Amino acid sequence: DSLCVNTAIRQRQLQFHWFADWTPNLETYTYIRAGWHNPLPITDYSPHSITFEPYAYQSLSFIARLGWKEKKYDGFFSRRYTYSSPYPVLYLGFEAGHWSLSTPHAPSHLYSHLRLMLTQQTQLGVGGDISYALQAGIIFGNAPLAKLWHADSNQGYTFDPYRFSLMHGGDIIADRYITLHTEWDGQGLLFNNIPGLRWLHLHELIEAKIAYGYCSDTYRSYLNTNPTPHSLYAEIGVGIGNILRVS
């Protein structure tokens, strides 16, 4: 049986967040976190050793965002973007952390996580628009299970373009990964030519998503995953958009 993880774990955390605009195109986010998780299956890196004891952690995260010719609206501890820019948006993130079991004299472990994401939305004229999000990352050191990369499954009943609609939680857990999400929005290219449907302003949607993950032997020994360290998942879907809006 594969290892199942309850995503509604108990967590207490103290966080410091610093946001800065360096240029009209470059902004950075810095997070300092300290807290503990309980319970969560993690390992002390002995062969086939799994424990459900709580663990404490401290981490430093840094994210740089580079975008061009965007409109931004600032709220209370939040920022909204209007993705009217035809240029790509680049995210570069780095996280370094330390963790140890909450038991006395437990050894400590270090880990780091380097990730990159590229997103873009391009207008195709009368052909609608196409958008994509490419993400890749690698984890170094000895990370707890919660800090490994978990493929984003859709556990609700709403559509999320950046989650895998038919994937179960925990299907892909990896320390090296790459994903690609693409979506084409026809913006009525076909429906506007059908009598009786034109006034509904329906949109044609086609999406394709793929994820690849590599799980090192250190983690596979206690996750009890597939015989090979490689995991590949793909899905394609079609849909109708703009169904609750009539303009």
Beta strands, then each sheet from edge to edge (+ up, - down):
strand 1: 10-21
strand 2: 26-38
strand 3: 55-66
strand 4: 71-75
strand 5: 78-82
strand 6: 89-101
strand 7: 108-123
strand 8: 129-141
strand 9: 149-150
strand 10: 173-174
strand 11: 176-185
strand 12: 203-214
strand 13: 230-241
sheet 1: 1+ 2- 3+ 6- 7+ 8- 11+ 12- 13+
sheet 2: 4+ 5-
sheet 3: 9+ 10-
end
